[in-house]
Every structure is written in structure tokens, then in C-alpha cells.
Amino acid sequence: MFVGKRMTKKVITVAPEDTLKRAADLLAGNRIHRLPVVREGRLVGILSDSDIRNAAVRDSSPGAPAAGENTVGEAMTSEVITMTPWDTVEDAALVLQKKRLGALPVVEGERVVGIITKADVLSALIETLDIEGIGVRIEVFLHRDAGSIRKLVGLIGEKGIEVRSLVLAPHGDGFVAFLRLVTIDAPAAKATLRDAGFKIAELKDFLD
């Protein structure tokens, strides 16, 4: 899944010459936490609510001008990590987690075309896993080979069980398959898998 599909396209921006008060009003009024800073259509920085608070602390000394009258350019972060519409949502999730960021501007060249947030990534995950409908999740251990995957998929098809989602993740020397099945009878589904020789994961298997 690409960033371009999940990003917010209507991006609220500010200019470096705007006051911090105007930026704070935009953040509060739109219930957001970051504003890309743009000059003549080109991304030059990003401003967060934390940047505004830090500016207020720095400029709270007697005789200093009100922090809200200082400019965005004085408080913004100039080195901005960005994504493109063709980057994957997984890439965005990794950058957000590693850099501890809440959002990433999306650019084509230097032009801002969107912004992707942690909430957007979470929404993409929910959609991918199709977890809103009725169903149960079962974890199955598999060998790290295509044969075990084919066997699992074949069994599910043979039994006529509808699959909402199937995700493979590395686990030790093999895989664990996270199955979301359209059934409310989890014990019967697990028994079917066990009878076919599959090992069903239990909570203790993930606590080591």
C-alpha cells in the first residue's frame, strides 16, 4: 500500500513569516499537531505544537516580546524528513517509529502534496487486516518454506472457510501466520487445523 493512497491531501501550511500565534490558532482550530512550512510552494520546514511551546518558554524572560508574535521561521525545524506518494505505508510506519515523529510531509520534488500521520498508518493497518467485521484470529506456526503455506491455504479452501486476512511474520526459524477467519467457532477452526498437523500458537509462545 502506497503513502499516496493513505495520506491527507488537503494540507494546512504556514509561511516562515507567519506569527506563532497564527500557527497556534491553526493547530488548535483544526485539531492537528504539525504544520508544514512553505515558501513559494517549496517545503522549507515543519512546525509542531511542541516547537511553539518551547518558543514560549525561551521567550518568557522579562522584557522579551510575546512568543506568539515571533515568526514561524524562528521556531520551525528546518531539516525535515519527508516521504513521497510512491513510498510504502510500511516505510512511513518505520520512519515514524524510529524517529519518534507524529507525521511526515509528503512531497513531489520540493512541493508538498500531502501529509501522513500515525493515525493514517493505523487506519491502513485496520483496513489491511479487515478487523472490523465478525471473525476470529488464529495464529499458526509454519515452516519457512512455500510448501507449508500452500498446505495451510489449501486446507482452508478445502474446508470452505472464508478468510478475512492472512499475514505472515517471521518467528524463530519459521513463520507465524496470523489468520482472521469469518467464523465465530474458534475451537472448531483450531481443531481442524490441529487435525491437519498444524501447531496453533498460544500466548506463552510469544512471551519468551
RATABEL-V451306 format. One record per helix or strand of 3 or more residues. SS is the DSSP state (hx for helix, st for strand). FROM is the first residue (numbers start at 0). TO is the last residue. If there is no record, write none. Layout:
# RATABEL-V451306
SS & FROM & TO
SS & FROM & TO
This chain:
# RATABEL-V451306
hx & 2 & 5
hx & 19 & 29
st & 33 & 38
st & 41 & 47
hx & 48 & 57
hx & 66 & 68
hx & 71 & 74
hx & 88 & 98
st & 102 & 107
st & 110 & 116
hx & 117 & 128
st & 135 & 141
hx & 145 & 157
st & 162 & 170
st & 173 & 180
hx & 185 & 194
hx & 202 & 205
